[in-house]
């Protein structure tokens, strides 16, 4: 892989990983509501799920998903429904007690599954496969370079957003303001998820 190709990959990863989306929104919201330690299981699930999805796309499964209308629609509809469900849970969480009680819990495997329900992730994975792997004699060598880069960006971007959320945690939970800060923060995050779901539905 040439330096120009690697640079282009790094630029693409930066632009797609650090812009707001379902993963970064949830990383921020979970850390703000549950603390950094509890959010880490979701943060770690993102690169695991993304790595599995990318590997499947490199093996040709991604093209099949997008080529079969019912499969694509199934991924799209399930992903949109899941994001709207998470948005509703966030909207209703007014206090940290409600969150700790299970109103907003995303397990590691739910985080992994979320990557497969994001039609944007499938398209991005196929874009990387087409631009950096497909038709290359050294495709396996390139895969061994590209995959760690994607995993590193998936981890670093969500960890960054989770750190931001954890830094906001005490300010958001200030009892003096009756939980209003946390309530409006959660509702703002819920709206971001709704907008993302709508965007996914029209993608």
C-alpha positions as CSV (number, residue, x, y, z in Angstrom):
1,X,0.0,0.0,0.0
2,X,1.4,3.4,-1.0
3,X,1.7,6.4,1.3
4,X,-1.0,8.2,-0.7
5,X,-3.4,5.3,-0.2
6,X,-2.7,5.1,3.5
7,X,-3.2,8.9,3.8
8,X,-6.5,8.7,2.0
9,X,-7.6,5.9,4.3
10,X,-6.7,7.9,7.4
11,X,-8.6,10.9,6.1
12,X,-11.7,8.8,5.4
13,X,-11.5,7.1,8.8
14,X,-11.2,10.5,10.6
15,X,-14.1,12.0,8.8
16,X,-16.4,9.0,9.3
17,X,-15.3,8.0,12.8
18,X,-15.3,11.3,14.6
19,X,-18.5,12.8,13.2
20,X,-21.7,12.3,15.3
21,X,-23.5,9.1,14.7
22,X,-25.3,6.3,16.6
23,X,-22.1,4.9,18.1
24,X,-20.6,8.2,19.3
25,X,-24.0,9.5,20.5
26,X,-24.5,6.4,22.6
27,X,-20.9,6.4,23.9
28,X,-21.4,10.0,25.1
29,X,-24.9,9.3,26.6
30,X,-23.9,6.1,28.3
31,X,-20.8,7.6,29.9
32,X,-22.7,10.7,31.0
33,X,-25.4,8.6,32.6
34,X,-23.5,5.5,33.9
35,X,-19.9,6.6,34.1
36,X,-16.9,5.8,31.9
37,X,-16.4,2.3,33.3
38,X,-20.0,1.2,32.4
39,X,-19.7,2.8,29.0
40,X,-16.5,1.0,28.2
41,X,-18.3,-2.2,27.3
42,X,-20.2,-0.4,24.5
43,X,-17.1,1.5,23.5
44,X,-15.2,-1.8,23.1
45,X,-18.1,-3.5,21.3
46,X,-18.0,-0.9,18.4
47,X,-14.6,-1.9,17.0
48,X,-15.4,-5.6,17.5
49,X,-18.7,-5.3,15.6
50,X,-17.2,-3.1,13.0
51,X,-14.2,-5.4,12.5
52,X,-16.5,-8.4,12.0
53,X,-18.7,-6.5,9.6
54,X,-15.7,-5.3,7.6
55,X,-14.3,-8.8,7.4
56,X,-17.7,-10.1,6.1
57,X,-17.7,-7.3,3.5
58,X,-14.2,-8.2,2.4
59,X,-15.3,-11.8,2.0
60,X,-18.2,-10.7,-0.3
61,X,-21.2,-10.8,2.1
62,X,-21.7,-7.1,2.2
63,X,-22.3,-6.9,-1.6
64,X,-24.9,-9.6,-1.2
65,X,-26.7,-7.8,1.6
66,X,-27.0,-4.6,-0.5
67,X,-27.8,-6.5,-3.7
68,X,-30.8,-8.3,-2.3
69,X,-33.6,-5.8,-1.7
70,X,-35.3,-7.7,1.1
71,X,-32.0,-8.2,3.0
72,X,-31.1,-4.5,2.7
73,X,-34.6,-3.5,3.8
74,X,-34.4,-5.9,6.7
75,X,-31.1,-4.4,7.9
76,X,-32.5,-0.9,7.4
77,X,-35.8,-1.4,9.2
78,X,-34.3,-3.3,12.1
79,X,-31.6,-0.7,12.6
80,X,-34.0,2.2,12.4
81,X,-36.3,0.5,14.9
82,X,-33.5,-0.2,17.3
83,X,-32.3,3.4,17.2
84,X,-35.8,4.7,17.8
85,X,-36.2,2.3,20.8
86,X,-32.9,3.5,22.3
87,X,-33.9,7.1,21.7
88,X,-37.2,6.5,23.6
89,X,-35.3,5.1,26.5
90,X,-33.0,8.1,26.5
91,X,-35.9,10.5,26.3
92,X,-37.6,9.0,29.3
93,X,-34.4,8.8,31.5
94,X,-34.6,11.9,33.8
95,X,-32.3,10.9,36.6
96,X,-29.3,8.7,37.1
97,X,-31.4,6.5,39.3
98,X,-33.7,5.7,36.4
99,X,-30.7,4.9,34.2
100,X,-29.0,2.7,36.8
101,X,-32.3,0.9,37.2
102,X,-32.1,-0.4,33.7
103,X,-33.8,2.3,31.7
104,X,-30.7,2.8,29.6
105,X,-28.6,-0.3,29.3
106,X,-26.7,-1.5,26.2
107,X,-24.9,-4.7,26.5
108,X,-21.6,-5.6,24.8
109,X,-23.4,-7.9,22.3
110,X,-26.1,-5.3,21.6
111,X,-23.3,-2.9,20.7
112,X,-21.8,-5.5,18.4
113,X,-25.2,-6.1,16.8
114,X,-25.8,-2.4,16.3
115,X,-22.9,-2.3,13.8
116,X,-24.7,-4.8,11.6
117,X,-28.0,-2.8,11.8
118,X,-26.4,0.3,10.5
119,X,-26.8,0.5,6.7
120,X,-24.2,3.4,6.7
121,X,-21.7,1.0,8.2
122,X,-22.3,-1.6,5.4
123,X,-21.8,1.1,2.8
124,X,-18.7,2.4,4.4
125,X,-17.2,-1.1,4.7
126,X,-17.9,-1.8,1.0
127,X,-16.4,1.6,0.1
128,X,-13.2,0.6,1.9
129,X,-13.2,-2.8,0.3
130,X,-13.7,-1.4,-3.2
131,X,-11.1,1.3,-2.8
132,X,-8.3,-0.5,-1.0
133,X,-8.8,-4.3,-1.4
134,X,-10.9,-5.4,-4.4
135,X,-8.9,-6.6,-7.4
136,X,-5.5,-6.3,-5.7
137,X,-3.0,-9.0,-5.9
138,X,-1.9,-8.2,-2.3
139,X,-5.5,-8.0,-1.0
140,X,-4.7,-10.2,2.1
141,X,-1.7,-8.0,3.0
142,X,-3.8,-4.9,2.5
143,X,-6.5,-6.4,4.7
144,X,-4.0,-7.0,7.4
145,X,-3.1,-3.3,7.3
146,X,-6.6,-1.8,6.8
147,X,-8.4,-3.8,9.5
148,X,-6.2,-2.6,12.5
149,X,-6.6,1.0,11.2
150,X,-10.3,0.7,11.2
151,X,-10.4,-0.9,14.6
152,X,-8.1,1.8,16.1
153,X,-10.3,4.6,14.8
154,X,-13.5,2.9,15.9
155,X,-12.0,2.6,19.4
156,X,-10.4,6.0,19.7
157,X,-13.4,8.0,18.4
158,X,-15.9,6.3,20.7
159,X,-13.5,6.5,23.7
160,X,-13.1,10.2,23.0
161,X,-16.8,10.8,23.0
162,X,-17.2,8.6,26.2
163,X,-14.5,10.6,27.9
164,X,-16.5,13.8,27.1
165,X,-19.6,12.3,28.4
166,X,-17.9,11.2,31.7
167,X,-16.6,14.7,32.2
168,X,-20.1,16.1,31.9
169,X,-21.6,13.5,34.3
170,X,-21.3,15.5,37.6
171,X,-22.4,18.8,35.9
172,X,-25.4,17.1,34.4
173,X,-26.5,15.4,37.6
174,X,-26.3,18.5,39.7
175,X,-29.1,18.1,42.3
176,X,-29.5,21.9,42.6
177,X,-31.0,22.0,39.2
178,X,-33.4,19.1,39.8
179,X,-32.0,17.0,37.1
180,X,-33.0,19.4,34.4
181,X,-29.5,19.4,32.9
182,X,-29.5,15.6,32.6
183,X,-33.0,15.5,31.3
184,X,-32.3,18.0,28.5
185,X,-29.0,16.4,27.7
186,X,-30.6,12.9,27.3
187,X,-33.4,14.4,25.2
188,X,-30.8,16.1,23.0
189,X,-29.0,12.8,22.6
190,X,-32.3,11.1,21.9
191,X,-33.1,13.6,19.1
192,X,-29.7,12.9,17.5
193,X,-30.5,9.2,17.5
194,X,-33.9,10.0,15.9
195,X,-32.3,12.2,13.2
196,X,-29.8,9.4,12.5
197,X,-32.6,6.8,12.3
198,X,-34.5,9.0,9.8
199,X,-31.3,9.5,7.8
200,X,-30.8,5.7,7.8
201,X,-34.4,5.1,6.7
202,X,-33.9,7.3,3.6
203,X,-30.3,6.2,2.8
